[in-house]
Amino acid sequence: MSKKQIEDVVRQSVEAYFKDLRGEPPEQLHDMMIQFVEKPLLDVVMKHAEGNQSKAAAWLGLNRNTLRKKLGDHHLL
């Protein structure tokens, strides 16, 4: 899957979310999207890094402590 395809999937999801709202204004949309994208991203990266937090942090461009906090926040530890 290309970067463009990932962008298209996100765009389609946000459009569907607005459709589901039926004209109601969204709340905390940025925080919601970050949370919904971040958890599966962390989960998949940790799987491919075979649980190695240092490797996963490097792949994500994060400090290992930051990754560990995010994993805890998403109950992935």
N, CA, C and O atoms as CSV, one atom per row, in Angstrom:
chain,resi,resn,atom,element,x,y,z
A,1,MET,N,N,0.857,-1.169,0.000
A,1,MET,CA,C,0.000,0.000,0.000
A,1,MET,C,C,0.904,1.233,0.000
A,1,MET,O,O,1.858,1.314,0.774
A,2,SER,N,N,0.603,2.164,-0.850
A,2,SER,CA,C,1.409,3.373,-0.956
A,2,SER,C,C,0.977,4.415,0.074
A,2,SER,O,O,-0.083,4.300,0.690
A,3,LYS,N,N,1.810,5.420,0.243
A,3,LYS,CA,C,1.466,6.527,1.143
A,3,LYS,C,C,0.174,7.197,0.685
A,3,LYS,O,O,-0.649,7.595,1.510
A,4,LYS,N,N,-0.004,7.320,-0.624
A,4,LYS,CA,C,-1.218,7.925,-1.187
A,4,LYS,C,C,-2.434,7.090,-0.832
A,4,LYS,O,O,-3.481,7.640,-0.491
A,5,GLN,N,N,-2.314,5.779,-0.904
A,5,GLN,CA,C,-3.438,4.910,-0.564
A,5,GLN,C,C,-3.800,5.037,0.913
A,5,GLN,O,O,-4.979,5.036,1.265
A,6,ILE,N,N,-2.797,5.144,1.773
A,6,ILE,CA,C,-3.060,5.324,3.206
A,6,ILE,C,C,-3.783,6.648,3.422
A,6,ILE,O,O,-4.752,6.725,4.177
A,7,GLU,N,N,-3.300,7.687,2.749
A,7,GLU,CA,C,-3.954,8.993,2.858
A,7,GLU,C,C,-5.409,8.913,2.392
A,7,GLU,O,O,-6.296,9.493,3.019
A,8,ASP,N,N,-5.651,8.198,1.297
A,8,ASP,CA,C,-7.014,8.053,0.776
A,8,ASP,C,C,-7.922,7.325,1.756
A,8,ASP,O,O,-9.086,7.692,1.912
A,9,VAL,N,N,-7.397,6.288,2.424
A,9,VAL,CA,C,-8.186,5.548,3.413
A,9,VAL,C,C,-8.571,6.466,4.573
A,9,VAL,O,O,-9.710,6.442,5.038
A,10,VAL,N,N,-7.622,7.267,5.035
A,10,VAL,CA,C,-7.913,8.205,6.126
A,10,VAL,C,C,-8.960,9.217,5.666
A,10,VAL,O,O,-9.920,9.491,6.386
A,11,ARG,N,N,-8.777,9.765,4.481
A,11,ARG,CA,C,-9.727,10.753,3.947
A,11,ARG,C,C,-11.135,10.163,3.860
A,11,ARG,O,O,-12.105,10.801,4.271
A,12,GLN,N,N,-11.245,8.950,3.327
A,12,GLN,CA,C,-12.553,8.292,3.209
A,12,GLN,C,C,-13.174,8.053,4.581
A,12,GLN,O,O,-14.385,8.201,4.751
A,13,SER,N,N,-12.356,7.687,5.550
A,13,SER,CA,C,-12.866,7.440,6.903
A,13,SER,C,C,-13.393,8.717,7.538
A,13,SER,O,O,-14.442,8.709,8.181
A,14,VAL,N,N,-12.663,9.816,7.358
A,14,VAL,CA,C,-13.114,11.095,7.926
A,14,VAL,C,C,-14.394,11.553,7.224
A,14,VAL,O,O,-15.315,12.044,7.876
A,15,GLU,N,N,-14.455,11.399,5.924
A,15,GLU,CA,C,-15.677,11.753,5.189
A,15,GLU,C,C,-16.863,10.917,5.689
A,15,GLU,O,O,-17.956,11.447,5.886
A,16,ALA,N,N,-16.647,9.625,5.892
A,16,ALA,CA,C,-17.724,8.759,6.402
A,16,ALA,C,C,-18.147,9.186,7.803
A,16,ALA,O,O,-19.330,9.141,8.141
A,17,TYR,N,N,-17.182,9.600,8.613
A,17,TYR,CA,C,-17.500,10.063,9.967
A,17,TYR,C,C,-18.401,11.293,9.906
A,17,TYR,O,O,-19.391,11.379,10.633
A,18,PHE,N,N,-18.057,12.245,9.037
A,18,PHE,CA,C,-18.897,13.442,8.898
A,18,PHE,C,C,-20.290,13.067,8.395
A,18,PHE,O,O,-21.282,13.647,8.836
A,19,LYS,N,N,-20.371,12.116,7.489
A,19,LYS,CA,C,-21.678,11.659,6.988
A,19,LYS,C,C,-22.492,11.064,8.127
A,19,LYS,O,O,-23.689,11.327,8.246
A,20,ASP,N,N,-21.842,10.263,8.963
A,20,ASP,CA,C,-22.529,9.646,10.104
A,20,ASP,C,C,-23.026,10.679,11.109
A,20,ASP,O,O,-24.013,10.440,11.804
A,21,LEU,N,N,-22.354,11.817,11.191
A,21,LEU,CA,C,-22.765,12.867,12.125
A,21,LEU,C,C,-24.048,13.567,11.693
A,21,LEU,O,O,-24.713,14.203,12.511
A,22,ARG,N,N,-24.399,13.456,10.415
A,22,ARG,CA,C,-25.634,14.039,9.872
A,22,ARG,C,C,-25.788,15.514,10.230
A,22,ARG,O,O,-26.842,15.949,10.695
A,23,GLY,N,N,-24.719,16.272,10.005
A,23,GLY,CA,C,-24.787,17.715,10.220
A,23,GLY,C,C,-24.418,18.182,11.612
A,23,GLY,O,O,-24.230,19.379,11.829
A,24,GLU,N,N,-24.308,17.264,12.559
A,24,GLU,CA,C,-23.897,17.653,13.909
A,24,GLU,C,C,-22.406,17.996,13.883
A,24,GLU,O,O,-21.635,17.343,13.181
A,25,PRO,N,N,-22.001,19.000,14.631
A,25,PRO,CA,C,-20.575,19.357,14.617
A,25,PRO,C,C,-19.741,18.318,15.374
A,25,PRO,O,O,-20.167,17.807,16.410
A,26,PRO,N,N,-18.567,18.015,14.855
A,26,PRO,CA,C,-17.696,17.060,15.554
A,26,PRO,C,C,-17.070,17.714,16.775
A,26,PRO,O,O,-16.978,18.938,16.862
A,27,GLU,N,N,-16.647,16.890,17.706
A,27,GLU,CA,C,-15.954,17.379,18.897
A,27,GLU,C,C,-14.631,16.645,19.034
A,27,GLU,O,O,-14.561,15.431,18.846
A,28,GLN,N,N,-13.581,17.390,19.364
A,28,GLN,CA,C,-12.270,16.796,19.628
A,28,GLN,C,C,-11.830,15.884,18.485
A,28,GLN,O,O,-11.276,14.809,18.714
A,29,LEU,N,N,-12.082,16.322,17.258
A,29,LEU,CA,C,-11.828,15.482,16.085
A,29,LEU,C,C,-10.347,15.108,15.956
A,29,LEU,O,O,-10.028,13.956,15.661
A,30,HIS,N,N,-9.459,16.050,16.171
A,30,HIS,CA,C,-8.031,15.764,16.035
A,30,HIS,C,C,-7.591,14.716,17.052
A,30,HIS,O,O,-6.941,13.735,16.693
A,31,ASP,N,N,-7.943,14.921,18.313
A,31,ASP,CA,C,-7.570,13.955,19.354
A,31,ASP,C,C,-8.141,12.574,19.068
A,31,ASP,O,O,-7.467,11.563,19.266
A,32,MET,N,N,-9.392,12.535,18.599
A,32,MET,CA,C,-10.030,11.260,18.298
A,32,MET,C,C,-9.282,10.540,17.175
A,32,MET,O,O,-9.015,9.342,17.268
A,33,MET,N,N,-8.951,11.271,16.123
A,33,MET,CA,C,-8.263,10.648,14.992
A,33,MET,C,C,-6.869,10.160,15.384
A,33,MET,O,O,-6.459,9.069,14.987
A,34,ILE,N,N,-6.147,10.957,16.155
A,34,ILE,CA,C,-4.817,10.537,16.592
A,34,ILE,C,C,-4.914,9.244,17.402
A,34,ILE,O,O,-4.135,8.313,17.200
A,35,GLN,N,N,-5.873,9.202,18.313
A,35,GLN,CA,C,-6.029,8.007,19.151
A,35,GLN,C,C,-6.396,6.787,18.308
A,35,GLN,O,O,-5.843,5.706,18.511
A,36,PHE,N,N,-7.321,6.950,17.366
A,36,PHE,CA,C,-7.778,5.822,16.560
A,36,PHE,C,C,-6.717,5.330,15.583
A,36,PHE,O,O,-6.708,4.152,15.225
A,37,VAL,N,N,-5.839,6.201,15.155
A,37,VAL,CA,C,-4.765,5.810,14.242
A,37,VAL,C,C,-3.560,5.291,15.025
A,37,VAL,O,O,-2.906,4.331,14.619
A,38,GLU,N,N,-3.278,5.944,16.159
A,38,GLU,CA,C,-2.071,5.611,16.912
A,38,GLU,C,C,-2.105,4.196,17.485
A,38,GLU,O,O,-1.101,3.487,17.418
A,39,LYS,N,N,-3.212,3.781,18.033
A,39,LYS,CA,C,-3.262,2.459,18.679
A,39,LYS,C,C,-2.974,1.332,17.692
A,39,LYS,O,O,-2.101,0.508,17.966
A,40,PRO,N,N,-3.672,1.258,16.549
A,40,PRO,CA,C,-3.344,0.164,15.631
A,40,PRO,C,C,-1.941,0.300,15.042
A,40,PRO,O,O,-1.292,-0.709,14.764
A,41,LEU,N,N,-1.464,1.533,14.849
A,41,LEU,CA,C,-0.106,1.732,14.365
A,41,LEU,C,C,0.897,1.136,15.342
A,41,LEU,O,O,1.788,0.388,14.942
A,42,LEU,N,N,0.754,1.462,16.616
A,42,LEU,CA,C,1.666,0.939,17.635
A,42,LEU,C,C,1.577,-0.581,17.729
A,42,LEU,O,O,2.593,-1.265,17.843
A,43,ASP,N,N,0.376,-1.092,17.681
A,43,ASP,CA,C,0.160,-2.535,17.783
A,43,ASP,C,C,0.868,-3.276,16.646
A,43,ASP,O,O,1.564,-4.262,16.887
A,44,VAL,N,N,0.696,-2.809,15.425
A,44,VAL,CA,C,1.306,-3.473,14.265
A,44,VAL,C,C,2.828,-3.330,14.289
A,44,VAL,O,O,3.551,-4.291,14.025
A,45,VAL,N,N,3.306,-2.135,14.604
A,45,VAL,CA,C,4.758,-1.928,14.638
A,45,VAL,C,C,5.394,-2.813,15.710
A,45,VAL,O,O,6.440,-3.414,15.469
A,46,MET,N,N,4.780,-2.900,16.885
A,46,MET,CA,C,5.326,-3.745,17.947
A,46,MET,C,C,5.338,-5.209,17.518
A,46,MET,O,O,6.266,-5.947,17.851
A,47,LYS,N,N,4.319,-5.628,16.786
A,47,LYS,CA,C,4.281,-7.010,16.295
A,47,LYS,C,C,5.453,-7.269,15.341
A,47,LYS,O,O,6.139,-8.285,15.449
A,48,HIS,N,N,5.670,-6.345,14.416
A,48,HIS,CA,C,6.735,-6.525,13.437
A,48,HIS,C,C,8.115,-6.350,14.052
A,48,HIS,O,O,9.099,-6.878,13.535
A,49,ALA,N,N,8.191,-5.613,15.150
A,49,ALA,CA,C,9.466,-5.460,15.867
A,49,ALA,C,C,9.650,-6.583,16.883
A,49,ALA,O,O,10.608,-6.584,17.656
A,50,GLU,N,N,8.721,-7.538,16.874
A,50,GLU,CA,C,8.755,-8.699,17.771
A,50,GLU,C,C,8.886,-8.275,19.235
A,50,GLU,O,O,9.617,-8.886,20.014
A,51,GLY,N,N,8.149,-7.197,19.592
A,51,GLY,CA,C,8.120,-6.735,20.976
A,51,GLY,C,C,9.325,-5.905,21.381
A,51,GLY,O,O,9.406,-5.465,22.528
A,52,ASN,N,N,10.254,-5.683,20.481
A,52,ASN,CA,C,11.461,-4.919,20.790
A,52,ASN,C,C,11.128,-3.426,20.743
A,52,ASN,O,O,10.976,-2.843,19.669
A,53,GLN,N,N,11.018,-2.819,21.929
A,53,GLN,CA,C,10.609,-1.424,22.010
A,53,GLN,C,C,11.653,-0.477,21.419
A,53,GLN,O,O,11.292,0.541,20.829
A,54,SER,N,N,12.916,-0.789,21.564
A,54,SER,CA,C,13.963,0.060,20.997
A,54,SER,C,C,13.866,0.084,19.469
A,54,SER,O,O,13.966,1.142,18.848
A,55,LYS,N,N,13.670,-1.084,18.880
A,55,LYS,CA,C,13.533,-1.173,17.426
A,55,LYS,C,C,12.269,-0.442,16.964
A,55,LYS,O,O,12.302,0.317,15.996
A,56,ALA,N,N,11.169,-0.677,17.658
A,56,ALA,CA,C,9.901,-0.033,17.298
A,56,ALA,C,C,10.006,1.489,17.424
A,56,ALA,O,O,9.521,2.221,16.561
A,57,ALA,N,N,10.628,1.953,18.482
A,57,ALA,CA,C,10.793,3.391,18.682
A,57,ALA,C,C,11.612,3.997,17.539
A,57,ALA,O,O,11.286,5.076,17.045
A,58,ALA,N,N,12.665,3.309,17.124
A,58,ALA,CA,C,13.490,3.805,16.017
A,58,ALA,C,C,12.673,3.864,14.729
A,58,ALA,O,O,12.748,4.845,13.988
A,59,TRP,N,N,11.898,2.823,14.463
A,59,TRP,CA,C,11.072,2.802,13.256
A,59,TRP,C,C,10.059,3.935,13.257
A,59,TRP,O,O,9.771,4.524,12.214
A,60,LEU,N,N,9.517,4.238,14.438
A,60,LEU,CA,C,8.493,5.278,14.560
A,60,LEU,C,C,9.082,6.685,14.670
A,60,LEU,O,O,8.367,7.678,14.543
A,61,GLY,N,N,10.387,6.756,14.906
A,61,GLY,CA,C,11.008,8.060,15.094
A,61,GLY,C,C,10.675,8.660,16.443
A,61,GLY,O,O,10.583,9.879,16.588
A,62,LEU,N,N,10.492,7.789,17.436
A,62,LEU,CA,C,10.142,8.207,18.794
A,62,LEU,C,C,11.257,7.830,19.763
A,62,LEU,O,O,12.042,6.916,19.509
A,63,ASN,N,N,11.306,8.538,20.851
A,63,ASN,CA,C,12.144,8.147,21.974
A,63,ASN,C,C,11.524,6.898,22.589
A,63,ASN,O,O,10.300,6.785,22.640
A,64,ARG,N,N,12.341,5.960,23.055
A,64,ARG,CA,C,11.817,4.723,23.632
A,64,ARG,C,C,10.881,4.992,24.807
A,64,ARG,O,O,9.864,4.314,24.954
A,65,ASN,N,N,11.213,5.975,25.646
A,65,ASN,CA,C,10.341,6.302,26.775
A,65,ASN,C,C,8.990,6.840,26.307
A,65,ASN,O,O,7.958,6.553,26.914
A,66,THR,N,N,9.001,7.612,25.237
A,66,THR,CA,C,7.748,8.122,24.661
A,66,THR,C,C,6.910,6.967,24.141
A,66,THR,O,O,5.700,6.916,24.362
A,67,LEU,N,N,7.565,6.035,23.447
A,67,LEU,CA,C,6.850,4.861,22.953
A,67,LEU,C,C,6.255,4.081,24.112
A,67,LEU,O,O,5.089,3.689,24.063
A,68,ARG,N,N,7.032,3.857,25.140
A,68,ARG,CA,C,6.546,3.097,26.296
A,68,ARG,C,C,5.324,3.760,26.925
A,68,ARG,O,O,4.376,3.076,27.308
A,69,LYS,N,N,5.341,5.094,27.034
A,69,LYS,CA,C,4.195,5.820,27.582
A,69,LYS,C,C,2.968,5.637,26.691
A,69,LYS,O,O,1.866,5.387,27.180
A,70,LYS,N,N,3.167,5.762,25.391
A,70,LYS,CA,C,2.047,5.600,24.460
A,70,LYS,C,C,1.498,4.173,24.501
A,70,LYS,O,O,0.284,3.975,24.449
A,71,LEU,N,N,2.378,3.188,24.594
A,71,LEU,CA,C,1.921,1.801,24.706
A,71,LEU,C,C,1.075,1.617,25.961
A,71,LEU,O,O,0.047,0.939,25.935
A,72,GLY,N,N,1.513,2.223,27.054
A,72,GLY,CA,C,0.730,2.163,28.287
A,72,GLY,C,C,-0.605,2.874,28.162
A,72,GLY,O,O,-1.635,2.367,28.606
A,73,ASP,N,N,-0.580,4.045,27.558
A,73,ASP,CA,C,-1.820,4.819,27.362
A,73,ASP,C,C,-2.856,4.024,26.568
A,73,ASP,O,O,-4.058,4.147,26.807
A,74,HIS,N,N,-2.389,3.215,25.629
A,74,HIS,CA,C,-3.291,2.437,24.773
A,74,HIS,C,C,-3.472,1.002,25.281
A,74,HIS,O,O,-4.067,0.170,24.595
A,75,HIS,N,N,-2.964,0.717,26.471
A,75,HIS,CA,C,-3.081,-0.618,27.084
A,75,HIS,C,C,-2.498,-1.712,26.191
A,75,HIS,O,O,-3.083,-2.781,26.017
A,76,LEU,N,N,-1.318,-1.406,25.629
A,76,LEU,CA,C,-0.637,-2.367,24.754
A,76,LEU,C,C,0.597,-2.980,25.397
A,76,LEU,O,O,1.342,-3.699,24.732
A,77,LEU,N,N,0.825,-2.714,26.665
A,77,LEU,CA,C,1.972,-3.315,27.367
A,77,LEU,C,C,1.581,-4.653,27.964
A,77,LEU,O,O,2.408,-5.314,28.593
